[in-house]
Amino acid sequence: MSDTLFTPGPRNLITDVAGLRVGQAEDMDVRTGVTVVVADDRAVGAVDVRGGGPGTRETDLLSADCLVDEVDAIVLSGGSAYGLEAGSGVAAWLGARGKGFSFRSTDLVAPIVPQAILFDLTNDGNKDWGEMPPYRDLGVAAVSNAGEMFAQGTAGAGVGARAGALKGGIGSASITAPGGFTVGAIVASNSFGSTVMPGSSRFWAAPFELRGELGDQSGHAPPATLAPDPYTDSKISGSPGTNTTIGVVATDAALTPAETRRLAIMAQDGYARAIRPIHTPFDGDVVFALATGKQTMPEADARSAIVATLGALAADTLARAVARSVFEAETLGDSRSYRDIFAISQTRRQE
C-alpha cells in the first residue's frame, strides 16, 4: 500500500480528528498544568490502564457494559491526587453550558469527564497552596480556551513533567488512513523510562517519524548495541505513583464502545515503542480512546479489518506523540531538554 495514504493530517495534531478541540492552562510558579480534549458532539470513549500506580477519575463508567457510552471531555493533569480537581472544574464549565449526559425528566445534565493525572509535586515549583490547590481553576481555564491549535512541549499537563532523564511535556501527532479515516494522539510524558536509545540522541520512536517532526532522526545514529540494563537513562530513582505517561488516542470512525476499547488496548503498544522500560510499578500509564463518529463504518466483515488498521496506526501515532512531547519541551529549572542536551538548534528543528 502506498506511503502517500499514510501522511500526517494538516496540523499533525489530535485536532485533525473531526469533532475534537484541545485547551490548556498552566501555572508556571507551581510548575504544573492541565490539558483538556473536548468532544464537541460527545464521543464514544474507552480506557486502558497498564501502569502500576495510576491516578484516574470516572474510568469505571467507560466499560462497554455501563450505561453511558459517550464522553464530553478527557482531562490530563499534573498535580497527582490534587490534580483530580481539574476534572471538577471542566465538568462545571461544561454543565453550565448544557453539555453532558441528559436526563429526560429534567433540563439538568451530567458532564462525563474521565481524567488521568501525573506526578509533578517534586519539581521545585511552589506547592504551598494550603487548602486551595490551583487545579479546579486550571481546568476551567483550559476548557474555556479549547481550539484546534495548541502548544506542545512545556505546556498544559506537561509543564512539570520529566521523561526519564529529560524534560517531558505535551506532544501530539496525527495520521490519515485508507478509507478517509484520521487517527490522532496527544500525550503528557512523565515516564520513569527513557525515550532515547542509550548512548545516542536517537528516539526509540525514531522509525515512526513522519516529515521530520522529530528533527529528522535519520541524522541521529542508533547505538551499535543496546545496553542490557533497562534502567539506562531512566529517572535515577523511582517510587510507585511518581511517574506516569497519560494520553488520548482518537479517530473519526464511528466505532462501538467495544471497538473503541480495542483501539485503546492496541494503542498502549505505542508507549512500548517510545519508552524503555514502560508499565513499571513506578508508572501510572493510561490511554483513553475516543471515536467521534464523523466517518461511517461498513457493516459486518470489513469492520474488524478497519479496527485493526486504526489500532495499529493509533499505536504508531502515540509513539510519535511521546517523542514529540520530549523533542518540543524546553528546559525548566534543573530539568534539561532534549534539544539543550543534544544541541539541537532551533533552525534544524524547523526544517
DRENSEVEX-506646 format. One record per residue (C-alpha): residue number from 1; residue in one letter; z, x, y. Coordinates in steps of 0.5 Angstrom, whole numbers, plus 500, padded with zeros to 3 digits. Layout:
// DRENSEVEX-506646
  pos  code    w    u    v
  NUM     A    Z    X    Y
...
// end
This chain:
// DRENSEVEX-506646
  pos  code    w    u    v
    1     M  500  500  500
    2     S  498  503  507
    3     D  503  506  511
    4     T  501  502  517
    5     L  504  496  514
    6     F  511  499  515
    7     T  512  501  522
    8     P  518  500  527
    9     G  518  494  531
   10     P  516  494  538
   11     R  523  496  540
   12     N  525  499  534
   13     L  532  495  534
   14     I  535  490  530
   15     T  533  485  536
   16     D  526  486  533
   17     V  528  481  529
   18     A  527  474  532
   19     G  533  470  534
   20     L  538  476  535
   21     R  541  479  541
   22     V  546  484  542
   23     G  551  485  547
   24     Q  556  491  548
   25     A  562  493  552
   26     E  566  499  553
   27     D  573  501  556
   28     M  572  509  557
   29     D  579  510  559
   30     V  581  507  552
   31     R  575  510  549
   32     T  573  504  545
   33     G  568  498  545
   34     V  565  492  542
   35     T  558  490  539
   36     V  556  483  538
   37     V  550  481  534
   38     V  549  474  537
   39     A  544  469  533
   40     D  541  464  538
   41     D  540  459  533
   42     R  545  461  528
   43     A  543  465  522
   44     V  545  465  514
   45     G  550  470  513
   46     A  553  474  508
   47     V  557  481  507
   48     D  558  486  502
   49     V  564  491  502
   50     R  565  497  499
   51     G  570  502  502
   52     G  577  503  500
   53     G  580  501  507
   54     P  576  495  510
   55     G  579  491  516
   56     T  575  484  517
   57     R  575  477  519
   58     E  572  471  516
   59     T  569  474  511
   60     D  571  470  505
   61     L  567  464  508
   62     L  561  468  507
   63     S  561  467  500
   64     A  555  463  497
   65     D  560  457  494
   66     C  563  456  501
   67     L  562  450  506
   68     V  559  454  512
   69     D  552  457  510
   70     E  551  460  518
   71     V  554  464  523
   72     D  554  464  530
   73     A  555  472  531
   74     I  557  478  528
   75     V  562  483  531
   76     L  563  490  530
   77     S  569  493  534
   78     G  573  499  535
   79     G  581  499  535
   80     S  583  498  528
   81     A  587  492  527
   82     Y  588  491  534
   83     G  580  490  535
   84     L  580  484  531
   85     E  582  480  537
   86     A  575  481  540
   87     G  572  476  535
   88     S  577  471  538
   89     G  574  473  545
   90     V  567  472  542
   91     A  569  465  539
   92     A  572  462  545
   93     W  566  464  549
   94     L  561  461  544
   95     G  565  455  543
   96     A  566  454  551
   97     R  558  453  551
   98     G  558  449  545
   99     K  556  454  540
  100     G  558  453  533
  101     F  559  449  527
  102     S  559  442  529
  103     F  564  436  526
  104     R  560  429  526
  105     S  566  425  529
  106     T  567  430  535
  107     D  564  434  540
  108     L  568  440  538
  109     V  565  446  535
  110     A  568  452  531
  111     P  564  458  532
  112     I  563  462  526
  113     V  564  469  528
  114     P  565  474  522
  115     Q  568  481  524
  116     A  569  488  522
  117     I  573  494  525
  118     L  573  501  525
  119     F  579  506  526
  120     D  579  510  533
  121     L  586  510  535
  122     T  587  517  535
  123     N  581  519  539
  124     D  585  521  545
  125     G  584  515  549
  126     N  589  512  553
  127     K  592  507  548
  128     D  598  505  552
  129     W  596  498  552
  130     G  603  495  550
  131     E  602  487  549
  132     M  595  487  552
  133     P  590  490  548
  134     P  583  490  551
  135     Y  579  487  545
  136     R  579  480  547
  137     D  576  481  554
  138     L  571  486  551
  139     G  569  481  546
  140     V  568  476  552
  141     A  564  482  556
  142     A  560  484  550
  143     V  557  477  548
  144     S  556  475  555
  145     N  551  480  556
  146     A  547  480  550
  147     G  540  481  550
  148     E  534  484  547
  149     M  535  491  549
  150     F  542  495  549
  151     A  544  503  549
  152     Q  545  507  543
  153     G  550  513  541
  154     T  556  513  545
  155     A  556  505  547
  156     G  560  499  544
  157     A  563  500  538
  158     G  561  507  537
  159     V  564  509  543
  160     G  570  512  540
  161     A  567  513  533
  162     R  566  520  530
  163     A  562  521  524
  164     G  564  527  519
  165     A  565  533  524
  166     L  560  530  529
  167     K  561  525  534
  168     G  559  518  532
  169     G  556  512  535
  170     I  552  506  535
  171     G  545  506  532
  172     S  539  501  531
  173     A  532  501  528
  174     S  527  496  525
  175     I  521  496  521
  176     T  515  491  520
  177     A  514  489  512
  178     P  508  486  509
  179     G  507  478  510
  180     G  509  479  517
  181     F  517  480  516
  182     T  521  484  520
  183     V  528  488  518
  184     G  533  491  523
  185     A  539  494  522
  186     I  545  496  527
  187     V  551  500  525
  188     A  557  503  528
  189     S  558  510  525
  190     N  565  513  524
  191     S  565  516  517
  192     F  569  520  513
  193     G  563  524  510
  194     S  558  528  514
  195     T  551  525  516
  196     V  548  532  516
  197     M  546  536  510
  198     P  551  542  509
  199     G  549  549  512
  200     S  543  545  516
  201     S  541  541  522
  202     R  537  536  518
  203     F  540  529  517
  204     W  541  526  510
  205     A  537  520  512
  206     A  531  525  515
  207     P  526  523  509
  208     F  526  516  512
  209     E  525  518  519
  210     L  519  514  523
  211     R  515  516  529
  212     G  520  522  531
  213     E  526  517  532
  214     L  531  523  530
  215     G  528  528  534
  216     D  522  530  529
  217     Q  526  532  523
  218     S  520  536  520
  219     G  522  541  524
  220     H  529  542  521
  221     A  529  545  514
  222     P  534  543  509
  223     P  538  548  506
  224     A  535  552  500
  225     T  541  549  495
  226     L  546  544  497
  227     A  554  545  497
  228     P  557  542  491
  229     D  563  541  495
  230     P  562  534  497
  231     Y  567  534  503
  232     T  563  540  507
  233     D  562  538  514
  234     S  566  531  513
  235     K  573  530  517
  236     I  578  535  516
  237     S  583  530  514
  238     G  583  523  511
  239     S  587  518  510
  240     P  586  510  508
  241     G  583  506  513
  242     T  582  511  518
  243     N  574  512  517
  244     T  569  506  517
  245     T  562  505  517
  246     I  560  498  519
  247     G  554  495  520
  248     V  549  489  520
  249     V  542  488  517
  250     A  538  482  519
  251     T  531  479  517
  252     D  527  474  520
  253     A  525  471  513
  254     A  528  464  511
  255     L  533  466  506
  256     T  538  462  502
  257     P  545  464  502
  258     A  545  468  495
  259     E  538  472  497
  260     T  542  474  504
  261     R  548  476  500
  262     R  543  480  495
  263     L  540  483  502
  264     A  547  486  504
  265     I  548  489  497
  266     M  542  492  497
  267     A  543  495  504
  268     Q  549  498  502
  269     D  545  504  499
  270     G  543  506  506
  271     Y  550  508  507
  272     A  549  513  501
  273     R  542  515  503
  274     A  545  517  510
  275     I  552  519  509
  276     R  556  524  504
  277     P  561  522  501
  278     I  561  515  502
  279     H  565  509  500
  280     T  571  513  499
  281     P  579  511  499
  282     F  579  513  506
  283     D  573  509  509
  284     G  572  501  510
  285     D  565  501  509
  286     V  562  494  511
  287     V  555  491  511
  288     F  553  484  514
  289     A  547  481  513
  290     L  543  475  517
  291     A  537  471  516
  292     T  534  468  522
  293     G  529  464  518
  294     K  524  464  523
  295     Q  519  466  518
  296     T  518  462  512
  297     M  518  464  505
  298     P  514  462  499
  299     E  516  458  493
  300     A  518  460  486
  301     D  516  466  483
  302     A  514  470  489
  303     R  521  469  493
  304     S  524  475  488
  305     A  519  480  490
  306     I  519  479  497
  307     V  527  479  497
  308     A  527  486  493
  309     T  522  489  498
  310     L  526  486  504
  311     G  533  489  501
  312     A  529  496  500
  313     L  527  496  507
  314     A  534  494  509
  315     A  537  500  506
  316     D  532  505  509
  317     T  533  502  516
  318     L  540  502  515
  319     A  540  509  513
  320     R  535  511  519
  321     A  540  507  524
  322     V  546  511  521
  323     A  542  517  523
  324     R  540  515  530
  325     S  547  513  532
  326     V  549  520  531
  327     F  543  523  534
  328     E  544  519  540
  329     A  551  520  541
  330     E  554  524  547
  331     T  560  529  547
  332     L  566  525  548
  333     G  572  530  549
  334     D  573  534  543
  335     S  568  530  539
  336     R  562  534  540
  337     S  555  531  539
  338     Y  549  533  534
  339     R  545  535  540
  340     D  550  539  543
  341     I  552  543  536
  342     F  545  544  534
  343     A  542  545  541
  344     I  537  539  541
  345     S  534  538  548
  346     Q  533  532  552
  347     T  526  534  552
  348     R  525  534  545
  349     R  529  528  544
  350     Q  524  524  548
  351     E  518  527  545
// end
